[in-house]
Amino acid sequence: MTQFGTCTWTLGELSVERLFSICQDLQLSCVQFHGDHLTHQASEVKNAASESGITIWAIDPFYATPPAASFSLSDAEHYFMGVVDFARATDCCRITVHALSHWISELYEQTSMRIEMLALSCQKICDYAARDNITVLFELCNQYEVAFLRTTKEWAQLAAQVNRDNFGLILDSFHMHMEEPDSEHAMLSHGSSLQMYHISDSNRGGIGSGQIDFYRQFCALKETGYQGPVMLEVVLPQLTPCHAPATAAQWQQLSEHYQTSFSAWQEFEQAYQRNK
């Protein structure tokens, strides 16, 4: 049975109790939690998730941008090792590090050097995380969000340099729509590395609100043997790129995007079984 979750940044800056309560109302079973050791107490996050029956699938330091003052690569590595510690304390076994690319971009100009230094930092973070059986995940984002490393072709180069068993990939339908020549081919080619899959249509809404052929992506996931959750990263089209609902009507509309997506996924499963 498919686990559905969400990337919590899409729900806004809420108390952890309110956040997980909303996730319950949306009928979710897991989250990619937006936050870190600088913004939250691990015990509060762990307890709120446990009380709501929600699994923290990954810790995602969504706003992990470099400090305004000068910093070094070791500062960046130290920060993400702190995220690893935070994940361990919340009983979560995954973190994301794609925000590390923002730090690297500030320090290096050439793309080849950026990827080389990113790989070295990811190696160190992976080795640190491996002590606690924590997996380090990298999401490929679009050109308006990151300065480099946006495609699975570039990911393959990075993954080969990192060369760690606990280094995995996150693919997002919205970002692939913008950056990949063929999203389904990208999914099939890198299925063995895929640890998380995000749903967001071409307009950032739920399934069916935009132009993406989600049935093809569903079939690609099936063919790769993907067993992870389906994370809905839905932003209401009128609130793009990154604003959370602010009114009761908007929360209701967001819930409808979720319910439509759940139903579509069930229909995909039925169609897939018929066509086997």
Sequence and secondary structure as in RCSB ss.txt:
>XXXX:A:sequence
MTQFGTCTWTLGELSVERLFSICQDLQLSCVQFHGDHLTHQASEVKNAASESGITIWAIDPFYATPPAASFSLSD
AEHYFMGVVDFARATDCCRITVHALSHWISELYEQTSMRIEMLALSCQKICDYAARDNITVLFELCNQYEVAFLR
TTKEWAQLAAQVNRDNFGLILDSFHMHMEEPDSEHAMLSHGSSLQMYHISDSNRGGIGSGQIDFYRQFCALKETG
YQGPVMLEVVLPQLTPCHAPATAAQWQQLSEHYQTSFSAWQEFEQAYQRNK
>XXXX:A:secstr
   EEEEGGGG S  HHHHHHHHHHTT SEEEEE  TTTS HHHHHHHHHHHT EEEEEE TT    SS   HHH
HHHHHHHHHHHHHHTT  EEE TTHHHHHHHH  SHHHHHHHHHHHHHHHHHHHHTTT EEEEE   TTT SS  
SHHHHHHHHHHH  TTEEEEEEHHHHHHH S HHHHHHHTTTTEEEEEE  TTSSSTTSSS  HHHHHHHHHHHT
  S EEE    GGGTTT    SHHHHHHHHHHHHHHHHHHHHHHHHHHHH 
